[in-house]
């Protein structure tokens, strides 16, 4: 019988390697771990679906046979090194070739949103995960002499048990539901869907003491059928954030008087004060999972403000780009949670973000106008603007 692929892959992705991956990608280790908890079983499920056709099985067998035998052993040396980008690009190209570009992108985006790291980081993680999964498949193929199709068919129960609860919400409408659900066959009545263990727990064998010989297979089949029913019927439970009552509308303040020396009258732009803590105060304590929306946005926008204020010339602009990108990823984490908010909380979120946009736009414009700075920071600034626009329209 083939070894549990989930366990095999988790053994490769040791805690030390997870830390190395998180550092190399500039992400929190816990978020990388969460991304992998969804990425590993969903990727194997997609491979299983692909292997169900003759052409798909042939392609998958060829790709697995072409994997370098020493890749898994040398993986740690490649993470964070000069070959990391090439490894990610090769992994993404392989996924696109096997699953099709739209399917591969949808899977990466779903994993990124589920973990709260965004689609870009989701692609990087899946680009690293692809060769690991294919390498594990290659190891089993060489050690057992079985075809990849047979190996994946024997893993259906393990894949179903490892699929995180709620991940199907992020696959809804992506076209991946059929790919993942097809592995389970016909739908069955809903059973309990369990939380997936962390990668450091996957390799631990489950205790079977006291269970009759038929119990585990029966439970596995029930869980697998439940997964198919859950995916095919679409998400029925949406986690809604703890919702604080929306603030009472403030009385309209009288328009400020403009003196003869006012910058508005003389053609200058009147500065707008940016106070992130005050702007997002109504969102403090509102959580989706482990993300406090108010605290997350306050930190992201405060950091963005500091980065922009520190830009004085081309050199300081280059130094600020990584920090601006980090702020963008922090904002993107909130963007990925919009679907889990109640309509009232979406309005509060949109209003709060809209209130800081004018001040940020002034800061963007001021920084972009500095000689030699515009071409350096514009791509990073535009990506932040896109995230803010999405939240302001939530």
C-alpha positions, 0 to 999 in steps of 0.5 A: 500500500502506498505511503500517505502522501500528505505525511510524505510531503509534510515531512519534507516541509519541516518546521525549519523549512517552513521558517525558511520559506516564510523568511524568503517570501517575506510572510508570517510563518503561521500564514505560510503553514495555513496556506500549505494546509490548503495547498497540499490536499487541493493540489493532490486532488487536482492531480487526481482529477487530472489523472482520471483521463487518459491524456491527463494521466499520460501528462502527469506520468511524464512530468513526474518521471522528469522530476529530479530525484534529488530535488527534495533533498536539495530544496532547503538550499534552493529556498532563499538562494539564487535559484529560488525564483527559477524554482517558483517559475518552473513550478508555476509553469508545470502547474499551468501545463498540467492543470491549465493556466486558468485552473492553476491561477484560480487554485493559487488565488484561492489558497492565497485568500484562504491563508490571508496572504493574497494571490501573489504570495499564493502563487509563490507558495504554490510554485514552491509546493508543486515540485515538492508534491511531484517529487513525493509522487515520483518517490512513491512511483519508484519505490512501489512500481505503481503508476501515478494514477494508481497512487493518487487513487489510493490517496483519496481518503487521505486527501479528503481528510486533510482538506481544511474546513471552509476552504471550499468557500474560496473555490466557489465560482473558480471552476475548481469545485468540479476538479476537487469534487470529482475525486469523491464520486457521487454525493452523499449526506453531509457528515462532520467536516473536520479541521485540517491538522497543521503540517507539523501534525500531518505526519503523526499516525492516528490512533486506532486502538479500540476501533473495529476493523471496519470503522476507519474505512467507513468513516473515511468513505463518509468523510469523502462523500461529505466533502463531495456533497459540500463542494458540489452544493456550494458553501452553506455557512459563511463565517461572519465577523463579529459585528459592532453597530455602525457609528451614528451619523455625525452632524454635518459640520459647517464648511470652513471659511477660506481666508484671502491667504487660503492655499485653496484660493491661491491654487495650492492643495490644502493638506488633509490630515491622515490619522489611521488610528482614528479612521479605523477605530470603529473596526477595532475588535472586529475579527475574521479568524485571527485578523483584527480588521481595525488593527490590521488596517491601522498598522498597514496605513501607518507604515505606508504613511511613514514610508511615503514621508521618508521619500526625499530622493531616488535613493530613499525611494528605492529603500521605501519600495519593499515597505510599501509592498509589505503595506500592500500585502497587509491591506490585501489580507483584509481584501481577502476577507471581504466575502466573510463580512456582513453587509453592514460591516462591509459598509463600515469598512468601505467608509473607513477606507474611503476616509483615508484615501484623499490624504494618501492620494496627496502623499502619493502625488507628492512623492511621485512628483519628486525628480527621479522617484516616480518611475521607482515607486509607481508600480508599488503605489499603483498596487496599493491604490488598487487594494484601497479602491477594492476596499472602498467599494466593498 
